[in-house]
Amino acid sequence: MTSHDQQEQFIHLVRLGRDLRDLGVGTALVLPAAGQPVLEVISTGRARVRITATRHGRDWLFTWRPWWARCWRRSEQVWAEARNAADIIAAVAIA
C-alpha cells in the first residue's frame, strides 16, 4: 500500500467516525503499531465492531464483522463514498 493509499484510508475512517458520532454512535480510531488502522464502534451492552477501509480498484469499501462471527458470518460492507454509509453501518452493524 502506498503512502497516498494509507492517507486515503485514514481519511475515510476519520470521516466515517465523525459521521457515526453525529448519529450518536461511540467510535474510537485504533492505530496499531503494526497493521492497518480500524474504526472501532462502541455500543452499550454489545460487542465492539471493527470497521476497516480497503481499496477495491479505484474505490474504497468499509467492511465490518463482529469478532465473534469470524467463522460463520459473512462480512458486511458498504462503499465508502456512499452518502449514507454511516446510516447503513449504524443500522446494520450496531443494531
Stockholm file with secondary structure:
# STOCKHOLM 1.0

chainA/1-95         MTSHDQQEQFIHLVRLGRDLRDLGVGTALVLPAAGQPVLEVISTGRARVRITATRHGRDWLFTWRPWWARCWRRSEQVWAEARNAADIIAAVAIA
#=GR chainA/1-95 SS CCHHHHHHHHHHHHHHHHHHHHTTCEEEEECCSSSCCEEEEECTTSCCEEEEEEEETTEEEEEEEEGGGTTTSCCEEEETTCTTHHHHHIIIIIC
#=GC SS_cons        CCHHHHHHHHHHHHHHHHHHHHTTCEEEEECCSSSCCEEEEECTTSCCEEEEEEEETTEEEEEEEEGGGTTTSCCEEEETTCTTHHHHHIIIIIC
//
